[in-house]
Amino acid sequence: MKLKIISVGKIREPYIKEGITEYLNRLRSYTSLEFIEGLEEKTPPNPTETQINSVLAREGNRVLSLIRENDYLVALDYRGKAPDSVAMAGMVTDWMNQGISTVVFVIGASHGLAPEVMQRANYKLSLSNLTFLHQMTALILLEQLYRSFKIIRGEPYHK
């Protein structure tokens, strides 16, 4: 199973980039993966609702162009289901057992995800009831995916 993580926003903070690189490297021993970032549209200061909707539509088109018809899409959304780490490992196991070849995780930028992306999503995942910067969300997601593979293989890491 291949994992594709799409962060609409660009990862700018060096310490977060370093953490993302670390977990991408750790995950490569368990699965094939791809990390895509920087699809975000510039938004004017104090945008109107119409401007926000236009930005979301353009970002959504970019995201959807990177997703194939048979990809399993997981949208990161605070209104989604919030499994614990063991349950998330179970989800990853289920995806592998179902023969899903690619699972795509998409993280929105400051205005979230386009309605078209949310409609396309097979699953809506929440990492917390708290709101995180998209950069931190990417790092937390990668760490939890790494933790999932460690749990699946019964390797020490998760306590």
C-alpha positions in Angstrom: 0.0 0.0 0.0 1.3 3.5 -0.9 0.6 6.6 1.2 0.3 10.0 -0.4 0.1 13.0 1.9 -1.0 16.3 0.3 -0.5 19.4 2.4 -2.3 22.3 0.5 -0.2 24.8 2.5 3.6 25.0 2.2 5.7 23.8 5.1 7.8 26.8 6.1 9.1 26.3 9.6 12.5 24.7 9.6 11.9 22.7 12.8 8.7 21.2 11.3 10.4 20.5 8.0 13.0 18.6 9.9 10.4 16.6 11.8 8.5 15.8 8.6 11.7 14.6 6.9 12.5 12.4 10.0 9.1 10.7 9.9 9.1 10.3 6.1 12.4 8.5 6.4 11.2 6.3 9.2 8.0 5.4 7.2 9.9 4.4 4.1 11.0 1.2 5.8 7.3 0.2 6.1 5.6 1.6 3.0 6.0 3.6 -0.2 5.0 7.2 0.3 4.9 10.6 -1.4 4.6 14.0 0.3 3.2 16.9 -1.7 3.0 20.5 -0.4 2.4 24.0 -1.5 -0.9 24.0 -3.5 -2.2 27.0 -1.6 -3.6 30.0 -3.4 -2.7 33.5 -2.3 -5.6 35.1 -0.4 -6.0 38.9 -0.1 -6.0 40.3 3.4 -9.5 40.3 4.9 -11.0 38.2 2.1 -14.7 38.2 1.3 -16.6 34.9 1.4 -16.7 35.0 -2.4 -12.9 35.3 -2.5 -12.5 32.5 0.0 -14.8 30.2 -2.1 -12.8 31.0 -5.2 -9.5 30.2 -3.5 -11.0 26.9 -2.1 -12.3 26.0 -5.6 -8.8 26.5 -7.2 -7.1 24.6 -4.4 -9.7 21.9 -4.6 -9.1 21.5 -8.3 -5.3 21.1 -7.7 -5.9 18.5 -5.0 -8.4 16.5 -7.0 -6.0 16.5 -10.0 -3.5 14.5 -7.9 -6.0 11.8 -6.8 -6.8 8.9 -9.0 -10.3 7.4 -9.2 -9.4 4.3 -7.2 -7.4 6.1 -4.5 -8.8 6.0 -1.0 -9.1 9.6 0.1 -8.8 10.6 3.8 -9.6 14.3 4.4 -8.2 15.8 7.6 -11.1 17.7 9.2 -11.9 18.7 12.8 -15.4 17.4 12.3 -14.2 13.9 11.3 -13.8 10.8 13.4 -11.0 10.9 16.0 -9.7 7.4 16.5 -7.0 6.6 19.1 -3.6 5.3 17.9 -4.6 1.7 18.2 -7.8 2.2 16.2 -5.8 4.1 13.6 -3.5 1.2 13.3 -6.6 -1.0 12.8 -7.7 1.3 10.0 -4.4 1.0 8.2 -4.6 -2.8 8.6 -8.1 -2.8 7.2 -6.9 -0.7 4.2 -4.1 -3.1 3.5 -6.4 -6.1 3.9 -8.9 -4.6 1.5 -6.2 -4.3 -1.2 -6.3 -0.5 -1.4 -3.3 0.4 -3.4 -3.0 4.1 -2.5 -4.4 6.0 0.5 -4.2 9.8 0.1 -4.4 12.1 3.1 -5.2 15.7 2.4 -4.6 18.6 4.8 -6.2 21.9 4.0 -4.7 25.3 4.3 -6.0 28.3 6.3 -9.5 28.1 4.9 -9.8 24.3 5.0 -10.7 22.1 2.1 -13.0 22.7 -0.8 -16.4 21.1 -0.6 -15.6 19.0 -3.7 -12.6 17.5 -1.9 -14.8 16.8 1.2 -17.4 15.2 -1.0 -14.8 13.0 -2.7 -13.4 11.9 0.7 -13.9 8.2 1.6 -13.1 9.1 5.3 -12.9 12.2 7.4 -10.2 12.0 10.0 -9.7 14.3 13.0 -6.5 14.3 14.9 -7.9 16.3 17.7 -10.6 18.7 18.8 -7.9 21.3 18.9 -7.0 23.4 15.9 -3.4 23.0 14.6 -1.4 24.8 12.0 -1.5 22.8 8.8 2.3 22.4 9.1 1.9 20.8 12.6 -1.0 18.6 11.3 1.3 17.2 8.7 3.9 16.3 11.3 1.4 14.8 13.7 -0.2 12.8 10.9 3.2 11.3 9.8 4.1 10.5 13.4 0.7 8.7 13.9 1.1 6.8 10.6 4.6 5.7 11.8 3.1 4.7 15.2 0.4 2.7 13.3 3.0 0.6 11.5 4.9 0.0 14.7 1.7 -1.2 16.4 0.8 -3.4 13.4 4.2 -5.1 13.5 4.2 -5.4 17.3 7.4 -3.4 17.5 8.2 -1.3 20.5 7.3 2.4 20.2 3.7 2.7 21.3 3.1 2.6 25.0 
